[in-house]
Amino acid sequence: MSGQGRGEGFVIAIDGPSGSGKSSTAKGVARARDLRYLDTGAMYRAMTWWMLTNGIDVADASAVADAAARPVITMGTDPDAPTVHVDGVDVARQIRTDEVTANVSAVSAVPRVRELLVARQREIIAEACATAPGIVVEGRDITTVVAPDAPVKLFLTASAEARAQRRSREVRSDDVAATREALVRRDRLDSTRAVSPLTQTPDATELDTTGLSLDEVIALVVKLADEARASAA
């Protein structure tokens, strides 16, 4: 698939582990350049929430694969108010529970799940490129699988400690050590899965956000995007 979709829209692809600042950065960049925004991780969380809610054994890859086409997941791409619905129900809060977080890696590793959601993600990118200036897409396989031809490809990183501190503040938890352990575990699962593992492509620009403010990271990404757009003009 072309990183530019069907139209002339601009695609910025951002990958990285949990807590590296992908979501906040992607939304900030989208706002700064009037682009749409897609959190692909929320789609996998929505699928996981549906599996758990409907009694599917998420440890049974075959059962997950058989059920994966049943939920209808709809994403809103406004960076100021991104939404996620499953079968018409707003699940933005439900997909952030500890239970979903603990099981999303297992569901995400099922090839059928990735096949279905990657196809939908590519449709959303194409729609944004045809109807808007473009889109910022963040996740774990955007630069490698979903939009490998995107003109801007980034890999955000940060130290495990910094990521744990950020995630703990986000979920309002005082147990930073437990949060760090959970992040490291998910890093391991996401980086070693057989299908679309979390990895940095040779042509993706790495940004270590450990010692940077959110505004500084956004400014760096906007600068890279503006330079890429100018060189392509």
C-alpha positions as CSV (number, residue, x, y, z in Angstrom):
1,M,0.0,0.0,0.0
2,S,1.2,3.5,-0.8
3,G,1.9,5.7,2.2
4,Q,0.0,8.4,0.5
5,G,-3.3,6.5,0.1
6,R,-5.7,7.2,-2.7
7,G,-5.3,11.0,-2.6
8,E,-2.5,13.5,-1.9
9,G,-2.7,13.4,1.8
10,F,0.4,13.2,3.9
11,V,1.1,10.3,6.2
12,I,3.3,10.4,9.4
13,A,3.9,6.9,10.8
14,I,5.0,6.6,14.5
15,D,6.0,3.4,16.2
16,G,7.4,2.7,19.6
17,P,6.8,0.9,22.9
18,S,4.2,1.8,25.6
19,G,4.9,5.0,27.4
20,S,7.3,6.4,24.8
21,G,5.0,9.3,24.1
22,K,3.4,8.1,20.8
23,S,-0.2,9.1,21.5
24,S,0.5,12.6,22.9
25,T,3.0,13.3,20.2
26,A,0.9,12.1,17.4
27,K,-2.1,14.1,18.6
28,G,0.0,17.2,19.0
29,V,1.5,16.9,15.6
30,A,-1.9,16.3,14.0
31,R,-3.2,19.4,15.7
32,A,-0.2,21.5,14.6
33,R,-0.6,20.6,10.9
34,D,-4.4,20.0,10.7
35,L,-4.0,16.3,10.1
36,R,-6.3,13.4,11.2
37,Y,-5.1,11.0,14.0
38,L,-5.3,7.3,14.4
39,D,-4.4,5.3,17.5
40,T,-4.1,1.7,16.2
41,G,-3.4,0.4,19.6
42,A,-6.9,1.4,20.7
43,M,-8.2,-0.8,17.9
44,Y,-6.4,-3.8,19.4
45,R,-7.6,-2.9,22.8
46,A,-11.2,-2.6,21.5
47,M,-10.9,-6.1,20.0
48,T,-9.5,-7.4,23.3
49,W,-12.3,-5.8,25.2
50,W,-14.9,-7.4,22.9
51,M,-13.3,-10.8,23.3
52,L,-13.3,-10.6,27.1
53,T,-16.8,-9.2,27.3
54,N,-18.2,-12.0,25.0
55,G,-16.5,-14.8,26.9
56,I,-13.9,-15.7,24.3
57,D,-10.8,-17.4,25.8
58,V,-8.1,-14.9,24.8
59,A,-5.5,-17.6,25.5
60,D,-7.0,-19.7,22.7
61,A,-5.6,-18.3,19.5
62,S,-8.0,-20.4,17.4
63,A,-11.1,-19.1,19.3
64,V,-9.9,-15.5,19.0
65,A,-9.3,-16.0,15.2
66,D,-12.7,-17.5,14.7
67,A,-14.4,-14.6,16.5
68,A,-12.3,-11.7,15.2
69,A,-14.6,-10.7,12.3
70,R,-17.6,-10.3,14.5
71,P,-17.1,-7.0,16.3
72,V,-17.5,-3.8,14.3
73,I,-14.8,-1.3,15.4
74,T,-15.2,2.3,14.4
75,M,-12.5,4.9,15.0
76,G,-12.9,8.7,15.1
77,T,-9.9,10.5,13.8
78,D,-10.3,14.0,15.2
79,P,-7.1,14.6,17.3
80,D,-9.0,16.8,19.7
81,A,-11.6,14.2,20.3
82,P,-10.6,10.7,19.1
83,T,-13.2,8.1,19.6
84,V,-13.5,4.3,19.5
85,H,-16.8,2.4,19.3
86,V,-17.5,-1.3,19.2
87,D,-20.8,-2.3,17.7
88,G,-21.9,1.3,18.1
89,V,-21.0,1.5,21.8
90,D,-18.4,4.1,23.0
91,V,-15.7,2.0,24.7
92,A,-13.0,4.7,25.2
93,R,-13.0,4.1,29.0
94,Q,-13.5,0.4,29.0
95,I,-10.5,-0.4,26.8
96,R,-8.1,1.2,29.3
97,T,-8.7,-1.2,32.1
98,D,-6.0,-3.4,33.7
99,E,-7.7,-6.5,32.4
100,V,-7.6,-5.3,28.8
101,T,-4.0,-4.1,29.2
102,A,-3.0,-7.5,30.6
103,N,-4.5,-9.4,27.6
104,V,-4.1,-7.1,24.6
105,S,-0.7,-8.5,23.6
106,A,-2.1,-12.1,23.4
107,V,-5.0,-10.9,21.2
108,S,-2.7,-8.7,19.1
109,A,-0.5,-11.6,18.3
110,V,-3.2,-13.6,16.5
111,P,-2.6,-13.3,12.8
112,R,-6.3,-13.1,11.9
113,V,-6.8,-10.2,14.2
114,R,-3.9,-8.3,12.7
115,E,-5.1,-9.1,9.2
116,L,-8.5,-7.6,9.8
117,L,-7.4,-4.6,11.8
118,V,-4.5,-3.7,9.4
119,A,-6.9,-3.8,6.5
120,R,-9.2,-1.4,8.3
121,Q,-6.3,0.8,9.3
122,R,-5.2,1.1,5.7
123,E,-8.8,2.1,4.8
124,I,-8.8,4.8,7.4
125,I,-5.5,6.1,6.1
126,A,-6.7,6.2,2.5
127,E,-9.9,8.0,3.6
128,A,-7.9,10.6,5.4
129,C,-5.6,11.1,2.5
130,A,-8.5,11.5,0.1
131,T,-10.6,13.8,2.2
132,A,-8.1,15.7,4.5
133,P,-4.5,17.0,4.4
134,G,-3.3,13.7,5.8
135,I,-3.0,11.7,9.0
136,V,-0.7,10.8,11.8
137,V,-0.8,7.1,12.7
138,E,0.7,5.6,15.8
139,G,1.2,2.0,16.9
140,R,3.7,-0.8,16.9
141,D,3.8,-1.9,13.2
142,I,2.9,1.3,11.3
143,T,6.3,1.8,9.7
144,T,6.8,-1.9,9.0
145,V,3.4,-3.1,7.9
146,V,0.5,-0.7,7.9
147,A,2.1,2.2,6.1
148,P,5.7,1.2,5.1
149,D,5.8,3.9,2.3
150,A,4.9,6.8,4.6
151,P,7.1,9.8,3.9
152,V,7.8,10.3,7.6
153,K,8.6,7.2,9.6
154,L,9.5,7.6,13.3
155,F,10.4,5.3,16.2
156,L,9.9,6.8,19.6
157,T,11.8,5.4,22.6
158,A,12.4,6.3,26.2
159,S,14.0,4.6,29.2
160,A,11.9,2.0,31.0
161,E,12.0,4.1,34.1
162,A,10.8,7.2,32.2
163,R,8.0,5.2,30.5
164,A,6.9,3.7,33.8
165,Q,6.7,7.1,35.4
166,R,4.6,8.5,32.6
167,R,2.3,5.5,32.5
168,S,1.8,5.6,36.3
169,R,0.8,9.3,36.1
170,E,-1.5,8.5,33.3
171,V,-3.3,5.7,35.1
172,R,-2.9,7.4,38.5
173,S,-0.9,4.6,40.1
174,D,1.6,4.9,42.8
175,D,3.2,1.6,42.1
176,V,5.8,2.6,39.5
177,A,7.8,-0.6,39.9
178,A,4.8,-2.7,39.0
179,T,4.1,-0.5,36.1
180,R,7.7,-0.8,34.9
181,E,7.5,-4.6,35.2
182,A,4.3,-4.6,33.1
183,L,5.8,-2.4,30.4
184,V,8.9,-4.5,30.1
185,R,6.8,-7.6,29.9
186,R,4.7,-6.1,27.1
187,D,7.8,-4.9,25.3
188,R,9.1,-8.5,25.3
189,L,5.8,-9.9,24.0
190,D,5.3,-7.3,21.3
191,S,8.9,-7.5,20.1
192,T,9.0,-11.3,19.9
193,R,5.6,-12.2,18.4
194,A,5.7,-14.0,15.1
195,V,3.4,-11.6,13.3
196,S,4.3,-7.9,12.9
197,P,6.6,-7.6,15.9
198,L,7.5,-4.2,17.3
199,T,10.8,-3.3,15.6
200,Q,12.6,-0.3,14.2
201,T,13.0,-0.1,10.4
202,P,16.4,1.1,9.1
203,D,14.7,4.2,7.5
204,A,12.8,5.3,10.5
205,T,14.1,8.2,12.6
206,E,14.6,7.3,16.2
207,L,13.7,9.9,18.8
208,D,14.6,9.2,22.4
209,T,12.1,11.2,24.4
210,T,13.5,10.4,27.9
211,G,14.8,13.9,28.6
212,L,12.5,15.9,26.4
213,S,9.2,17.7,27.1
214,L,6.2,16.9,25.0
215,D,6.3,20.2,23.3
216,E,10.0,19.6,22.3
217,V,9.1,16.2,20.9
218,I,6.2,17.6,18.9
219,A,8.3,20.4,17.6
220,L,11.0,17.9,16.4
221,V,8.4,15.8,14.6
222,V,6.7,18.8,13.0
223,K,10.1,19.9,11.7
224,L,10.9,16.5,10.2
225,A,7.5,16.4,8.6
226,D,7.8,19.9,7.2
227,E,11.2,19.0,5.7
228,A,9.9,15.8,4.2
229,R,6.9,17.6,2.7
230,A,9.1,20.4,1.3
231,S,11.6,17.9,-0.3
232,A,8.7,16.0,-1.9
233,A,7.2,19.2,-3.4
